[in-house]
């Protein structure tokens, strides 16, 4: 498999997981705290993606969101790193 293809698959996985995880997390925040909190969380999306899965695990004992978001980041990152350095001449 070409290196560019492997990297593109990794970026695709990372992007899809980020988008779906953010939507899932915003739905949780909106249900718990309301519309305005979800709007603020949308604009602070890096912190939202990082912290809400941990909150759900510790507060509710639900690790599905943590496994989805961090597992997807890990899988995408491994595929990107397995494709090799970006500046290498082929």
Protein Blocks (a to p, Z undefined) as FASTA:
>chain_A
ZZklmmmmmmmmmmmmmmmmmmmmmmmmmmmnojklmmmmmmmmmmmmmmmmmmmmmmno
paklmmmmmmmmmmmmmmmmmnopfklcZZ
